[in-house]
Amino acid sequence: MKKKKLIVKVSSLEDSLANFRNVWKRAEKGEKLTAPIEVLSFENASTLMKALSPKRLELLKILHMLGAISIRQLAKELHRDYSNVHQDVKALNLIGVILESEGKYYVPWETIVTEISLCSKDSPKHTHYKHNSTAA
């Protein structure tokens, strides 16, 4: 069984729509897509970092390890205030990182890959400089 992977990245609306159109056209042509492409795109890096803060990443790891549980049980496991955990779980559920079934929440992903490009397609070409680590 293939591990489920979620790709979380920064992408413009135009790029996201172009990717969607590409996949749609391939499906219309009858191309067999090998696996679902699970991608979550954010408009900018700061929004991505806010959505996947260190506390939320810890929550995701623990929830994945424990399996489907209630928010109250998760708050106890994390030793965090219920209302803060509730807010985090609901936010992550809203964007599809956490799923819910019969009042229990779980993380279906084995891996979450984050992509943040340092250059945009409109950026001028640049040179990579070598770092001189021998400076005293």
C-alpha positions in Angstrom: 0.0 0.0 0.0 1.4 3.4 -1.0 1.8 5.9 1.7 -0.5 8.9 1.5 1.3 12.2 0.9 0.0 15.7 1.1 1.9 18.4 -0.8 1.5 21.8 0.9 2.9 24.7 -1.1 2.8 28.4 -1.9 1.1 28.9 -5.3 -0.6 31.8 -7.1 -4.2 31.4 -8.0 -3.2 31.4 -11.6 -0.7 28.6 -11.2 -3.2 26.6 -9.1 -5.9 27.0 -11.9 -3.4 26.1 -14.6 -2.5 22.9 -12.7 -6.2 22.0 -12.3 -6.8 22.6 -16.0 -3.9 20.4 -16.9 -5.1 17.5 -14.8 -8.7 18.0 -16.1 -7.6 17.9 -19.7 -5.6 14.7 -19.1 -8.6 13.1 -17.5 -10.8 14.2 -20.4 -8.4 12.6 -22.9 -8.7 9.3 -20.9 -5.3 9.4 -19.4 -5.0 7.2 -16.4 -3.8 9.2 -13.5 -1.6 6.9 -11.4 -2.7 8.3 -8.0 -4.7 11.2 -6.7 -2.7 14.4 -6.5 -3.3 15.7 -3.0 -2.2 19.3 -3.0 -3.0 22.2 -0.6 -2.0 25.6 -1.9 -1.5 28.8 0.0 -1.3 32.3 -1.4 1.9 33.2 0.4 4.4 31.7 2.8 3.2 33.6 5.9 -0.3 32.1 5.5 1.2 28.6 5.1 3.3 29.1 8.2 0.3 30.3 10.2 -1.8 27.4 9.1 1.0 24.9 9.9 2.5 26.5 13.0 4.8 24.5 15.3 1.9 23.8 17.7 -0.3 22.6 14.9 2.5 20.4 13.5 2.9 18.8 16.9 -0.9 18.3 17.0 -0.8 16.6 13.6 2.0 14.3 14.6 0.3 13.2 17.8 -3.1 12.9 16.2 -1.6 10.8 13.4 0.1 8.5 16.0 -3.1 8.1 18.1 -5.6 7.6 15.2 -9.2 8.8 15.3 -10.0 10.5 18.6 -12.1 13.3 20.0 -10.8 16.8 20.4 -11.1 16.5 24.2 -9.0 13.4 24.2 -6.4 15.1 21.9 -6.2 18.1 24.2 -5.5 15.8 27.2 -2.8 14.0 25.2 -1.2 17.3 24.2 -1.5 18.8 27.7 -3.1 21.9 26.1 -6.2 23.9 26.8 -9.3 22.4 25.1 -10.4 25.6 23.5 -7.0 26.1 21.8 -6.9 22.5 20.5 -10.5 22.8 19.4 -9.6 26.0 17.4 -6.6 24.3 15.8 -8.4 21.1 14.9 -11.3 23.0 13.3 -8.9 25.2 11.3 -6.9 22.2 10.1 -10.2 20.3 9.3 -11.5 23.3 7.3 -8.5 23.2 5.0 -8.5 19.4 4.7 -5.3 18.5 6.7 -7.4 16.8 9.4 -10.4 14.7 8.5 -13.5 13.9 10.7 -15.7 10.9 11.0 -18.5 10.5 13.6 -17.0 13.2 15.9 -13.5 11.7 15.8 -10.7 13.4 14.0 -7.7 11.8 12.3 -4.8 12.6 10.0 -4.7 10.4 6.9 -1.3 11.5 5.7 1.9 9.6 6.3 3.9 12.6 5.0 3.3 16.3 4.5 5.7 17.8 2.0 6.1 21.6 2.1 7.2 23.5 -1.0 8.2 27.2 -0.8 9.9 28.6 -3.8 12.4 31.3 -3.2 12.1 32.6 -6.7 9.0 33.5 -8.7 8.6 32.9 -12.4 8.8 36.7 -12.8 12.0 37.0 -10.9 15.1 38.0 -12.9 17.7 35.3 -13.3 20.2 35.3 -10.5 23.6 33.9 -9.7 24.2 31.6 -6.8 27.1 32.9 -4.7 29.5 30.6 -3.0 29.7 31.2 0.7 33.3 31.7 2.0 33.4 29.6 5.2 37.1 30.1 5.7 36.8 33.7 6.9 38.4 34.2 10.3 
